[in-house]
């Protein structure tokens, strides 16, 4: 049933990026569907080859000859697609890919996939710099499932535009995501028991296999304990000293472990934005989970779901070259706070507040909107209507999260 989820938005991204580069990197959380997506893409090629570093026979072929794929028989003379899955687990993978690309980029197409944050290596001093484009695959979101995404340019012109058509369907999808997460296996199962079994083993396997093997971290039990503490921390600025005290570990150790969780897509973080905010709180972060049904508090879980939808959108806009977008929250020393701020090319673009049941615009939302002079949205957990308030240039939209987010490009 998982294979029936086509991931059409991501196929479109692949096609767009592949027009300009012969090598594309695909990164994202483990079990978010990267291998399935790669094989769907391969179906559009007459000639393709799938390689997975985790398969011993494949690994042996690669170690003997990095260009082993050239000996594979072709069906016709069209350009083949070579999929290299989890190749970043090979110690010398960057130099190997550099050699492969330099020799074969004119006669082959390459799709490189992995869950260990391939984008960490997208730096100017990297031997692969300029040789590839990168995009991300995320767990299923309401925007993808609802099939009602607006064109990016239309959203940029009018981010508060909304239609309630299909609202009940969107709400049903949203509630299913809240219960089962957006990971294809659990979402497709339609069973809470399947999610529980999957969730209990997912992080443990990732920590004990990928993270331990690729980082060399020895304190596996401490990492597992830290991850178990995080669901109750969602929705509030994260206190690393408090976590260090709970774990009886050093501040630097806990900080580095949290960074590893982000690298392997167990979590993602949202930092404060301080520009043009008087008395802004500096350097605080909130942390969110991709497996958000773990979050026990309903309001915090709702905020986490909104964060996941916004993170998906902002990262993919950057992948597609639409601009330099960032996701932040705003908070000042008077304890006024808005959950999210989308920043476009360094300038505030849109404020977003997540309120599970409150349909009256929050005072903090009104305050920061007045201060920044940008549109604002307050997303609620349900409802069958929306309303706009404020002046034409400083409007606030109050709307069901499932409906507004289903339009998000």
C-alpha positions in Angstrom: 0.0 0.0 0.0 2.9 2.3 0.7 3.9 2.2 -3.0 0.5 3.6 -4.0 1.5 7.0 -2.5 3.0 8.5 -5.7 4.9 11.5 -4.1 4.1 13.5 -7.2 5.3 16.9 -5.9 8.8 15.4 -5.3 8.9 13.8 -8.8 8.2 17.3 -10.2 11.2 18.7 -8.1 13.4 15.9 -9.5 12.5 16.7 -13.0 13.1 20.4 -12.5 16.6 20.0 -10.9 17.6 17.2 -13.3 17.3 19.6 -16.3 20.5 21.3 -15.1 22.6 18.8 -13.3 23.7 15.2 -14.0 23.9 14.4 -10.3 21.1 15.0 -7.8 21.3 14.3 -4.1 18.1 13.2 -2.2 18.2 13.5 1.5 15.6 13.1 4.2 14.4 11.1 7.3 14.9 7.3 7.3 11.8 5.5 6.1 10.3 8.6 4.6 10.2 6.9 1.2 13.5 7.9 -0.5 14.1 4.4 -2.0 10.5 4.2 -3.2 10.7 7.6 -4.8 14.1 6.7 -6.4 12.5 3.6 -8.0 9.5 5.5 -9.2 11.9 8.0 -10.9 13.8 5.0 -12.3 10.6 3.7 -14.0 10.8 6.7 -16.3 14.2 5.6 -17.7 14.6 2.7 -20.1 17.9 1.9 -18.5 18.5 2.2 -14.8 20.5 0.5 -12.0 19.8 0.5 -8.3 22.8 0.3 -5.9 22.5 0.1 -2.1 25.6 0.3 0.1 23.8 -1.8 2.8 23.5 -4.8 0.5 26.8 -6.8 0.8 26.9 -7.8 -2.9 26.4 -4.3 -4.1 29.1 -3.0 -1.7 31.6 -5.6 -3.0 31.0 -4.5 -6.6 31.6 -0.9 -5.7 34.8 -1.5 -3.7 36.3 -3.5 -6.5 35.4 -0.9 -9.2 33.6 2.5 -8.6 32.5 2.4 -12.3 31.0 -1.1 -12.1 27.7 0.2 -13.5 29.3 0.7 -16.9 29.3 -3.0 -17.5 25.5 -3.4 -17.0 23.6 -4.3 -20.2 21.4 -1.6 -21.6 18.0 -2.0 -23.3 18.6 0.9 -25.7 21.0 3.9 -26.3 19.2 6.3 -24.0 21.0 7.8 -21.0 20.8 5.4 -18.0 20.0 6.5 -14.4 22.3 5.2 -11.7 20.8 5.2 -8.1 23.4 5.2 -5.4 21.5 4.6 -2.1 23.2 5.2 1.3 26.6 5.7 -0.4 27.5 8.3 2.2 28.2 5.3 4.6 31.4 4.7 2.6 34.3 6.6 4.2 35.6 8.0 0.9 32.2 8.6 -0.7 32.8 12.2 -1.7 36.0 11.6 -3.6 34.5 8.5 -5.2 31.5 10.5 -6.4 33.7 13.3 -7.6 35.6 10.9 -9.8 32.4 9.2 -11.1 30.8 12.5 -11.9 33.8 14.0 -13.7 34.2 10.9 -15.9 30.5 10.0 -16.6 28.2 13.0 -16.1 27.7 13.4 -19.8 26.6 9.8 -20.4 24.8 8.9 -17.2 22.4 10.5 -14.7 23.0 9.9 -11.0 20.6 10.0 -8.1 22.3 9.8 -4.7 20.1 9.1 -1.7 20.7 9.0 2.1 19.3 9.8 5.5 22.5 11.2 7.1 22.1 14.8 6.0 23.9 14.9 2.7 23.4 18.7 2.7 26.0 18.9 5.5 28.6 18.5 2.7 27.2 21.3 0.5 30.0 23.7 1.2 32.4 25.7 -0.9 35.5 23.7 0.1 33.8 20.4 -0.6 35.3 18.3 -3.5 31.7 17.9 -4.8 30.9 21.6 -4.8 29.1 22.7 -8.0 28.7 19.1 -9.2 25.2 18.4 -7.9 21.8 19.8 -6.8 20.2 18.7 -3.6 16.6 18.3 -2.6 14.8 16.8 0.4 12.1 14.2 0.8 9.9 14.5 4.0 7.2 12.4 5.5 3.8 13.0 4.1 2.2 16.4 4.8 -1.3 17.8 4.4 -0.2 19.9 1.4 1.0 16.8 -0.4 -2.0 14.6 0.6 -4.6 17.2 -0.1 -3.5 17.9 -3.7 -4.6 21.5 -3.4 -1.2 23.3 -3.3 -1.2 26.8 -4.7 1.5 27.9 -7.2 4.4 29.4 -5.3 4.1 32.8 -7.0 0.4 33.1 -6.1 1.2 32.2 -2.5 4.0 34.8 -2.4 1.6 37.5 -3.6 -1.3 36.6 -1.4 -0.3 34.3 1.5 -3.6 34.8 3.3 -5.8 33.6 0.4 -7.9 30.6 1.3 -10.8 28.5 0.1 -12.8 26.2 2.3 -13.7 23.9 -0.5 -12.6 20.4 0.5 -12.2 21.5 4.1 -13.8 18.3 5.6 -11.5 16.1 3.6 -8.5 18.2 4.6 -9.5 17.9 8.3 -9.9 14.1 8.0 -6.4 13.9 6.5 -5.0 16.1 9.3 -6.5 14.0 12.0 -5.1 10.9 10.4 -1.6 12.5 10.3 -2.0 13.5 14.0 -2.7 9.9 14.9 -0.3 8.0 12.6 2.4 10.5 11.5 3.4 11.2 8.0 5.7 8.3 7.6 4.3 6.3 4.6 4.4 2.9 6.4 2.4 4.0 9.4 0.1 6.4 7.6 -0.8 3.8 5.0 -1.5 1.2 7.7 -4.5 3.2 9.0 -3.9 1.5 12.4 -2.7 3.1 15.6 -1.2 -0.2 16.8 1.0 -0.2 13.7 2.3 3.3 14.5 3.0 2.3 18.1 5.0 -0.7 17.1 6.9 1.2 14.4 7.5 4.2 16.6 8.9 2.1 19.5 11.6 0.7 17.3 12.3 3.5 14.8 14.5 5.8 16.9 16.1 2.9 18.7 17.2 1.3 15.4 18.4 4.6 14.0 20.4 5.4 17.1 21.9 1.9 17.4 22.6 1.5 13.7 23.1 4.6 11.6 24.1 7.1 14.4 26.4 4.8 16.2 28.1 3.5 13.1 28.6 6.9 11.3 29.4 9.1 14.3 31.3 6.8 16.6 29.3 8.0 19.6 29.6 5.4 22.4 26.9 6.7 24.8 24.0 5.0 22.9 21.9 4.6 26.0 22.3 8.3 26.8 21.2 9.2 23.3 18.1 7.0 23.6 17.2 8.6 27.0 17.7 12.1 25.6 15.3 11.3 22.7 12.7 9.9 25.1 12.8 13.2 27.0 12.2 15.4 23.9 8.4 14.9 23.3 7.6 16.7 26.5 9.9 19.6 25.5 8.1 20.5 22.3 6.5 23.9 22.2 8.9 25.6 24.6 12.4 27.0 24.1 14.8 24.1 24.8 17.0 24.3 27.9 20.2 22.4 27.2 21.5 22.9 30.8 18.3 21.4 32.1 18.6 18.3 29.8 22.3 18.0 30.8 21.3 18.0 34.4 18.6 15.3 33.8 21.1 13.1 32.0 24.1 13.8 34.3 26.1 14.7 31.2 28.0 17.7 30.1 26.4 20.7 28.3 28.7 20.1 25.3 27.8 16.4 25.0 24.0 17.1 25.1 24.4 19.9 22.6 26.3 17.7 20.2 23.8 14.9 20.6 20.9 17.2 19.7 22.9 18.2 16.6 23.2 14.6 15.7 19.5 14.1 16.0 19.0 16.9 13.5 21.6 15.5 11.2 19.8 12.2 11.1 16.3 13.8 10.9 15.0 12.5 14.2 14.3 16.2 15.0 14.5 19.7 13.5 14.8 23.0 15.3 13.5 26.5 14.9 15.6 29.4 16.1 14.6 32.8 17.3 14.7 35.7 14.8 16.2 38.9 16.3 16.2 41.4 13.4 13.9 44.4 13.9 12.7 43.0 17.2 13.4 45.2 20.2 14.4 43.4 23.3 14.5 40.1 21.4 15.6 37.0 23.1 18.9 35.8 21.7 19.9 32.3 20.5 16.9 30.3 21.8 15.7 27.3 19.9 12.6 25.1 19.8 12.8 21.5 18.9 10.3 19.4 17.0 9.9 15.8 16.1 9.2 14.2 12.7 7.4 11.4 14.5 5.0 13.9 16.2 2.3 11.6 17.5 4.8 10.9 20.3 4.1 14.4 21.7 1.7 13.9 24.6 0.2 17.3 25.0 -2.4 18.0 22.3 -1.5 21.7 21.9 2.2 21.0 21.6 1.5 18.2 19.1 -0.6 20.6 17.1 2.2 23.1 17.1 4.7 20.4 16.1 2.5 19.4 13.1 2.3 23.0 11.9 6.1 23.3 12.3 6.6 20.1 10.2 4.4 21.5 7.4 6.2 24.9 7.4 9.7 23.3 7.6 8.8 21.1 4.6 7.7 24.1 2.6 10.6 26.4 3.4 13.3 23.7 2.8 11.8 22.8 -0.6 11.5 26.4 -1.7 15.2 26.8 -1.0 15.9 23.5 -2.9 14.0 24.8 -5.9 15.9 28.2 -5.9 12.9 30.3 -5.2 14.9 32.4 -2.7 16.6 32.2 0.7 13.9 31.3 3.1 14.1 30.5 6.8 11.7 29.4 9.5 12.0 31.1 12.9 10.0 32.1 16.0 9.9 35.5 17.6 10.1 36.1 21.4 11.0 39.2 23.4 12.1 39.8 27.0 8.5 40.8 27.9 7.6 37.1 27.1 5.6 38.0 24.0 5.9 35.2 21.5 4.7 34.1 18.1 5.3 30.5 17.2 6.6 31.0 13.6 8.0 33.6 11.3 8.8 32.9 7.7 11.8 35.0 6.5 12.4 35.6 2.8 15.8 36.9 1.7 16.5 38.2 5.2 13.2 40.1 5.6 10.1 39.1 7.6 7.4 37.7 5.3 4.7 36.0 7.3 3.8 35.4 11.0 2.1 32.2 12.0 0.6 31.3 15.3 -0.7 27.8 16.2 -3.6 27.8 18.6 -5.4 24.5 19.0 -8.8 26.0 20.0 -8.5 29.8 20.3 -10.1 31.6 17.4 -9.4 35.1 18.7 -6.1 36.5 17.4 -3.5 36.3 20.1 -2.3 39.6 21.6 1.4 38.7 20.8 0.5 38.0 17.2 -1.2 41.4 16.9 1.8 43.1 18.6 4.5 41.6 16.4 2.4 42.1 13.3 2.0 45.8 14.1 5.8 46.0 14.8 6.9 44.1 11.6 4.1 45.3 9.3 3.5 41.9 7.6 0.6 39.6 7.2 -0.3 37.1 9.9 -2.1 33.8 10.3 -3.5 32.1 13.3 -4.1 28.4 12.7 -6.7 26.5 14.7 -7.3 22.8 15.2 -10.6 22.6 13.4 -13.6 24.5 12.2 -15.5 25.0 8.9 -14.9 28.7 8.4 -12.3 31.5 8.5 -12.2 35.2 9.1 -10.0 38.1 8.3 -9.4 41.1 10.6 -7.3 44.2 10.6 -6.4 46.7 7.9 -5.7 45.9 4.3 -1.9 46.0 4.7 -1.9 44.3 8.1 -4.5 41.6 8.0 -4.8 38.6 10.3 -6.3 35.4 9.0 -7.8 33.0 11.5 -8.4 29.6 9.8 -8.3 25.8 10.3 -4.7 24.6 10.0 -5.7 21.7 7.8 -7.3 24.0 5.2 -4.7 26.8 5.1 -1.7 24.4 5.1 -3.2 22.2 2.4 -2.7 25.2 0.1 0.9 25.7 1.0 3.2 25.3 -2.0 
